[in-house]
Amino acid sequence: MTSRLFKKVAFGLALGTALIAPLSLAFAQGAPGKEPVKPIKVDPIQHAQGLTYAVDADITHDPDNVLLLDLSNGGRVAIRLMPEWAPHHVERIKALTKEGFYNGVIFHRVIDGFMAQTGDPTGTGQGGSKLPDLTAEFNDIPHLRGTVSMARTDEPNSANSQFFIVFYPRFALDHKYTNFGRVIAGMDIADAITRGEPPKNPTKIVQASLASEGKAPPAPPAAPAPTTFTADMLSNSQSN
């Protein structure tokens, strides 16, 4: 009986490791020229007691904590940032957004049924901003469909600028990655992000902004002008 129980526990641990291992390998960030790390004194795990699980889906409420991602696939994703869950991570996302850091950045790692990762200006998964890495703010908020969480390396205190949007619940990530927000509109747009590691034709963030900034979505690229054929062109045709 003891042997059978041990095998079940071992199998469960192995399964959990298999779920999170790909993330650990791909969430590396190592931008050169970063400022020295300045540790932030925070409890590494914020427990559920006193935390708000519910997320306000009204974009007009507290617009300074709504991140808008206008994507190259033609849609807009709205994300409710939750300072209560991870104040320093939310502060970082907002600061980089206001300086235009995310504009033009691709989703460089997108796994069907799992998540879409972005936030690296090099598009390799190895880059980040020149700001110091963040101290982890792990919390009890689960990784559900639409969760937005911070990418990092195997070192817990290494999150910088990269983040990912979860397509389906992945509870193996809980307490291992800092959950700082959730998609409140445009999840269908997130679902349409091109898959690949990296994708051949990656979806990019055309514009990232806060709802409080009131920025309209960028105009779509102009369609190419139709070709006009003249009688001379038809007369000189080399076709049979």
QUIURDA-V810070 format. One record per residue. N is the residue number from 1. RES is the residue in one small letter. PHI is phi as a letter, one per 20 degrees, with the letter a starting at -180 (* if undefined). OMEGA is omega in whole degrees, -180 to 180 (999 if undefined). BURIAL is # if it has 24 or more other ideal C-beta (glycine too) atoms within 12 Angstrom, else .. Layout:
# QUIURDA-V810070
n;res;phi;omega;burial
N;RES;PHI;OMEGA;BURIAL
N;RES;PHI;OMEGA;BURIAL
This chain:
# QUIURDA-V810070
n;res;phi;omega;burial
1;m;*;-180;.
2;t;f;180;.
3;s;f;180;.
4;r;f;179;.
5;l;f;180;.
6;f;f;180;.
7;k;f;179;.
8;k;f;180;.
9;v;f;-180;.
10;a;f;179;.
11;f;f;179;.
12;g;f;179;.
13;l;f;180;.
14;a;f;179;.
15;l;f;179;.
16;g;f;179;.
17;t;f;-179;.
18;a;f;-178;.
19;l;f;-173;#
20;i;e;-176;#
21;a;g;-179;.
22;p;g;179;.
23;l;f;-177;#
24;s;g;-178;.
25;l;f;-172;.
26;a;e;-174;#
27;f;e;-179;#
28;a;f;175;#
29;q;c;-179;#
30;g;b;-179;#
31;a;f;179;#
32;p;f;175;.
33;g;m;179;.
34;k;f;171;.
35;e;f;178;.
36;p;g;180;.
37;v;f;177;.
38;k;d;-175;.
39;p;g;178;.
40;i;d;-177;.
41;k;e;177;.
42;v;c;174;.
43;d;f;-176;.
44;p;f;176;.
45;i;c;175;#
46;q;e;-175;#
47;h;e;-169;.
48;a;f;-178;.
49;q;f;179;.
50;g;n;178;.
51;l;e;178;.
52;t;e;178;.
53;y;e;-176;.
54;a;f;-180;.
55;v;d;180;#
56;d;f;-177;#
57;a;e;-180;.
58;d;e;-177;.
59;i;f;-178;#
60;t;f;178;.
61;h;e;178;.
62;d;l;-174;.
63;p;f;178;.
64;d;f;177;#
65;n;d;173;#
66;v;c;179;#
67;l;e;179;#
68;l;d;178;#
69;l;d;174;#
70;d;e;-172;#
71;l;d;-178;#
72;s;f;175;#
73;n;e;172;#
74;g;n;-178;.
75;g;c;-180;#
76;r;c;177;#
77;v;d;178;#
78;a;d;-177;#
79;i;c;175;#
80;r;e;176;#
81;l;e;-175;#
82;m;c;179;#
83;p;g;179;#
84;e;f;-179;#
85;w;e;-173;#
86;a;b;-172;#
87;p;g;-176;#
88;h;f;177;#
89;h;f;177;#
90;v;f;178;#
91;e;g;180;.
92;r;f;-180;#
93;i;g;-179;#
94;k;f;-179;#
95;a;f;-180;#
96;l;f;178;#
97;t;f;-177;#
98;k;f;180;.
99;e;e;177;.
100;g;m;-176;.
101;f;g;-173;#
102;y;e;-178;#
103;n;f;179;#
104;g;n;-179;#
105;v;e;-177;#
106;i;e;166;#
107;f;e;-170;#
108;h;e;180;#
109;r;b;-175;#
110;v;c;-176;#
111;i;d;-178;#
112;d;g;-179;.
113;g;m;-176;.
114;f;c;-175;#
115;m;a;175;#
116;a;c;-175;#
117;q;d;-180;#
118;t;b;175;#
119;g;o;178;#
120;d;d;-178;#
121;p;f;178;#
122;t;e;180;.
123;g;m;-177;#
124;t;d;-174;.
125;g;n;-178;#
126;q;d;-174;#
127;g;d;179;#
128;g;a;177;#
129;s;e;178;#
130;k;e;177;.
131;l;f;-179;#
132;p;f;176;#
133;d;f;-176;#
134;l;e;171;#
135;t;f;-177;#
136;a;g;173;#
137;e;c;180;#
138;f;f;-178;#
139;n;b;-177;#
140;d;e;-179;#
141;i;f;-175;#
142;p;f;176;#
143;h;e;-178;#
144;l;d;171;#
145;r;g;-180;.
146;g;n;177;#
147;t;f;174;#
148;v;d;-172;#
149;s;c;-174;#
150;m;e;176;#
151;a;e;179;#
152;r;b;174;#
153;t;e;176;#
154;d;f;177;.
155;e;e;-176;.
156;p;g;-175;#
157;n;e;-176;#
158;s;c;177;#
159;a;f;-178;#
160;n;c;-178;#
161;s;c;-176;#
162;q;e;177;#
163;f;b;-179;#
164;f;b;177;#
165;i;d;-176;#
166;v;e;178;#
167;f;e;-179;#
168;y;c;-179;.
169;p;g;179;.
170;r;b;-173;#
171;f;f;177;.
172;a;f;180;#
173;l;e;-177;#
174;d;g;179;#
175;h;m;179;#
176;k;d;177;#
177;y;c;-176;#
178;t;f;178;#
179;n;e;-175;#
180;f;c;180;#
181;g;a;-179;#
182;r;b;177;#
183;v;f;179;#
184;i;d;176;#
185;a;a;177;#
186;g;n;178;#
187;m;f;176;#
188;d;f;177;.
189;i;f;176;#
190;a;f;179;#
191;d;f;-176;#
192;a;e;178;#
193;i;f;-176;#
194;t;f;-179;#
195;r;e;175;#
196;g;q;-180;.
197;e;c;-1;#
198;p;e;177;#
199;p;f;177;#
200;k;f;177;.
201;n;c;-171;.
202;p;f;170;#
203;t;f;180;#
204;k;c;172;#
205;i;e;179;#
206;v;f;180;#
207;q;b;172;#
208;a;d;-179;#
209;s;b;172;#
210;l;e;-179;#
211;a;g;-180;#
212;s;f;180;.
213;e;f;176;.
214;g;m;-179;.
215;k;e;177;.
216;a;f;175;.
217;p;g;178;#
218;p;f;178;.
219;a;f;178;.
220;p;f;179;.
221;p;f;-179;.
222;a;f;178;.
223;a;f;179;.
224;p;f;-179;.
225;a;f;180;.
226;p;f;179;.
227;t;f;179;.
228;t;d;180;.
229;f;e;177;.
230;t;d;179;.
231;a;f;180;.
232;d;f;179;.
233;m;f;180;.
234;l;f;180;.
235;s;f;-179;.
236;n;e;-179;.
237;s;f;179;.
238;q;e;-179;.
239;s;f;179;.
240;n;e;999;.
